[in-house]
Amino acid sequence: MNFTCNRELIQKCIINAERITGKNLSLPILSSVFLATNKKVLIIRATNLEVGVEFQIPAEIKTEGSVAIPGTLFSNILANIPDEENITITANNGVCKIITKTKNISVKGFTPDDFPTIPNISDEESFTISSVKFIQGVKSVLMSASMSDIKPEISSVYIHHEANNIVFVATDSFRLAEKKVSYPNSKSFKGIIIPIKNIIEIIKVFESSNEELLIKITKNQISCVGKTAYTTSRVIQGIYPDYEQILPKKHATEIVVLKQDLLNAIKLSTLFSDKFNKIQLNINPKEKRCLISTKNTELGETETSLTATMTGEPIEIALNGKHIFDCLSVIDRDSLVLEFNEVNKAVVIHGLGDSSFTYLTMPLTK
């Protein structure tokens, strides 16, 4: 194999690919990235058997071939030759040479025949969505997914179709986020559950692009196909919780508050909160009182009075301040609506006049 390509372009792909490489002692080749040439294109692949990625970039091909190179080492080499515009790579008998105007580097690789294949998923079910909207949908709900692998269904992001929307959902049982991305005339598809660790790697591949993605779905896998990148991931075989049943249909108390005011109050209150990030809300619409307070026997206490529009019944409720803080960056409205029922029921938060994002957080009982 012998080819020449732009250093900056290959480095960008190798950085994304190297993140996916696996640290598998029984399969050391998973720590490598696979390079192959095909006509005027360089193909770069990586997989950890959970997620696979393939990039295609233009290159001047002198001799076709393939090689597998340790991913971390290759990435570090490219990072340490920033002054080079183009690089030439040759491979023969498992030895890869990286040649520039001033450098000549040899790297021992792996036999490329041992590198796992990345499956080409059929169009059993598919839909298209812009990469910008896909990433927006995923990032809007990521903070609510469980980080534990005990229940795989909730350490994931659930994506399903609803009317003219593609809906993204995540929950850890204590909070839930739902983001509806408008996509008129999109094809209907079955709901898919993607492990959170996998979908984080997928959005890293496409987050700097603005293109249409073809999403292909099978019983076991999902793939995202872009102009120059292709990713695959396994999906969770299970049933996602029927979360729509817990979305409150009505509320007893409602407040409308400026997002920045609430953000400032939360930041101050959590300085004094306990290990559960507990803050206390005291709302009395009749007395026009909206207080956020915390008390810590070791640090002290704080109380903030918020200017808010309030309707309904008085309520005192304890919430996880971090849970509220996490959702505020997702809401792009200046004003927020917080809806309450009983002290043991979920609180609903969304932007004023915006039904595309809904966030639920459960009260603290301790």
N, C-alpha and C positions, 0 to 999 in steps of 0.2 A: 504494500500500500504506500502511495506517495501522493500527497496533496498539499496545496497552499490555500490558506484562508485568512480572513481578517481576525486579528487577535481579540479585539474587543467583542466581536460578535460571538466567537466560540467561547470566550470567557463567561459571557452572560448566560449562555446555555449550560455550561459546565457547573456554574454556581447553583443553578436550579436543579440540575440532575444530581449533583453530589449530595444535596440535602436529602434525597430520596434513597440513596444507597443504603443497604442494610449492613448491620454489624453482626453477621451470622458466622459463628465459629465453624460450623459444619459445612457452610457454603461460602468460603472466603471470596469467591468471585462476585458475590452480591455487593461487595464494597467497591466494585469497579464501575466505570462507565464504559459503554460499548461504543466504538467508533467504526463506521462502515461507510464506504463510498458507493455512490450509484449515479453514474453519468456525471452531471454537473453539481451534484448535491452531496453534502456530508450529513450523515445520519448519526445522531447522538442519542443513546438510550441508557436508562437506568431503571432499576426496580428493586424493591425489597420484598417482593411477592405479595404485598398488600396493595401497593401503588406502583404503577409503571408510567414512565414518561418517555416520549420520543420527540426530538427536535430535528428539523431539517433546515440547513443553512447553505447558501451558495459557496462553492469552493472550486478551485482550479485543480481538477483531477488529472494526475499524470499516470498513476497506476492504481487500479481498483484493488480493494482488499478490506480487511477488518482486523481489529485488535481490541482488547479490553485492558484498560489502564486503571490503577488504583485512583478512585475518585478524589479523595482528599488531597493526595499528593499532586495530582494533575491541577486541581484548583489552586493550590498554593504556588505551584510553578508559574501559572498564568498571572497570578496576582503580583509576582515578583519580577515580571518583565514588562512593566507598564509603558516603557518607552518604545516598544516595538509595535509597528503598525500591522505587519503581516507575519505569520509563522508558517513554516513548512514542517509537516509531520510525515515520517516514514515508519513503516513497521515491517519487520522480517523475523520469523521464527520467535515470536512472542516478545521481541525487544522493540520498543518504540523510541524513536529519536525525534526530539523537538529542536528545530534549527531556526535561528534568526540571524540577523546580520552580525551580531556580536556573541551569540551563545550557541552552544551545542550540548544538548542534554539527552542522556539515555535513561530510559525507565524500563524496568522489567515488568511486563504485563502478564496477562492470563491468556490461555488458549481461548480464542473467541467462540469456538464451537460449544464450549461449556456454558456460555451465557444464556440465561433463560429467555425464552421468547416472550414478547408482549402481545397478548391476544388482540386480534382485530375483531371487534365486536360487530355483529350483524345488526341490521336495521329492524330488529324485532319490534321495538318501539322507539320512537325518537321525537325530538322537538328541537327547535332552534331558539336561541335567546342571545342577546348581545352580551359580550363578556362583562361590560360595565354593569348591566342590570343583574347578571348572575352573581357577580362579586358583591354588589350592594346587598342583594338578598341574603347571601351567606353571612356576610360580616354583621348584618343587622341583628342576627340571632345567635351568633357564636357564643357570646358571653353567658347564655343561659344553658348551654349543654353541659351535661355532667362530665367531670374529668375522670371519673372512676369507670373501670371496665366491668364492674360487677353486673351491671345491667346494660348490655351493648345497645339496646334500643334507644336509651336516653343519653348515651355518650356519643350521640350522633346528631346529624341535621336531617330532618325529614322534609322532603320536597314533594309537593303534589299539585294537581291542577284543579282550579276552581273558576268556572265561568271564563272570564277574560283575564284571569290572573294566574301567575305561577306563585305558589305560596311556600315560604320557607319557615320552618318551625324548629325550635329547640327548647328543651326543658330538662331540669335536673330534679324535678319533683317539688322544689321549693320556689321556683320561679319559672316563667314561661315567656317566650318571645315569639311573636308571629309577624312576619313581614310579607305583605302582598305586593308583588311587582306586576304592574299592568302590562299585559302582552296580548292585545286583541288578536283574535283569529289563530291563537296558538293551538297546536294539536293536543288533544287530551291524552293523558298517559297515566299509568298506575303510579301510586305513591312509591317513593324510593327512600331508603334509610341509609345514609352514607356516614361511616365512622368519622368522628370529628378530626382525628389525626390525619386521615386521608384527605378530607376536603380542605383542610388548611394547606396541605401541599399543592393541591390542585389550584387553589386561588392564587398561590404564589407564582405559579407558572404563567397565569393569564392576567395578573393584576396590572401589568404595565401596557396591556394591549387594549385596543378598541376595535373589536371585530365580532362577527357573528360566530357563535359556537353551535355546533351540531352535537346535541346530547343524545347518545344512544344507550338504551337500557335493555338488559336481559335479566333473567331471574337472579343471576349471581353477580353481575358486574354492571358498571356504568363507565362510559367513555365520554370524554370531551374532545371534540375535534375542531381545531382552529386552522389558520392558514399555514403556520409553520410548526405547530406543536400539537401533540396528541397525548392524552393522559387516560389511564384506566384505573379503576379502583374496584375492590370488592364491595358489595352492599350487604347490609345486615338482613339475614333471613329471619324475619319476625314481624310482629304486628305492632305498629306504633300506637301509643296510648290514644284513646279517643278524646283528645284534648278539647275539642269543641264543646263537649258536654260540661266542662268546668268553666267555660267563658260566661261570666255573669250576664244575664239578659237585662237586668235593671240594677239600680243602686239607690241607697237611702240617703247618701251624703255626697256632695260634689264640690270640689274647689277648683278654681282656675287661678293659676299663679304664673308669674314670669319665670322662665326656665333659669335665667341667670340668678335670680333671687333664691330659688330653691337650691341651685348648685352651690352658691356661697354658703347657705345655711347648712347643707349636708357636709361640706368640707370642714366647717368649723365644728359641727357636732361630732363628727367621727374622730376628732382629735381626743375626745374625752370618752369615747364609747368603749365597751368591753370587748372580749374576744369574739362575741357574736355580732359586733358592729351595731349594737342595739341603740336605736333612737326612739324617742317618744313623740307622737303627734297628738296634739290636743286641739280639736276643732269644734267650735261652737258658732254656727251661723247666726243664731239669734243675738249673741253677744259680740259678733264680728271678731271672733278670736281664732287665730291660727298660729299655734306655737309649735316649735320643734325644740326639743330639749334632750340633754343627756346628763347622766350623773355617774361619776366614777369615784369611789371612795378613796382611791389612791391619788387621783389626778385633780379632781375638782368637778365642776359642772358648768353647763352653759345652757342658755335659753335664747331662742331667736323668735321674734314676732314677724310673721310674713304678711305682707299686703296681698290679699286674695279676695276673689269673688266667691262667696260660699252660699250653698243652698242645702236644705235638708236637715237631718237630725244631728245633734251633738254626738261626737265619738272621740274616744281616747284609744289609741292603738300603738303597739310597739312594732317597729319594722327593722329590717336589716338595712342600714344606711348604705352599705356598699352596693347592695342590689339596686337601690334607687339610683345611685351615682352611675353605675355601669350603663344604664339605659339612656341617660340624658344625652350622651354624645351621638346616639343614633337618631334622636328626634330632631328634625331640622326646623321646627317651629319655635317662635320666640315665647309662646305661652303654652303651658301644659294643663291637662285636665287630669285630676286624680279622683277616682270614684271609689267609694267605700260602701260596704254593707255592714255586717256585724263584725265584732272585734276578732272573731276567729275565721273570717272569710278573706279571700284574696282581695288585694287592692289592685285596681286597673289604672294604668298610666298610658296616656297617648297625647299626641300633639293636638292643639286646639284646631278643629276643623279638618283633621287628618285621620282617616280610617285605615290607612295602609299599614300602620305599625301599631300593634297592641302588645302591652307588657303587663304581666301579672306577677305579683310577688306576695308570698304568704306572710302573715303576721308571725311575730315571735311570741312564744308562750312562756319562755323561761324567764 
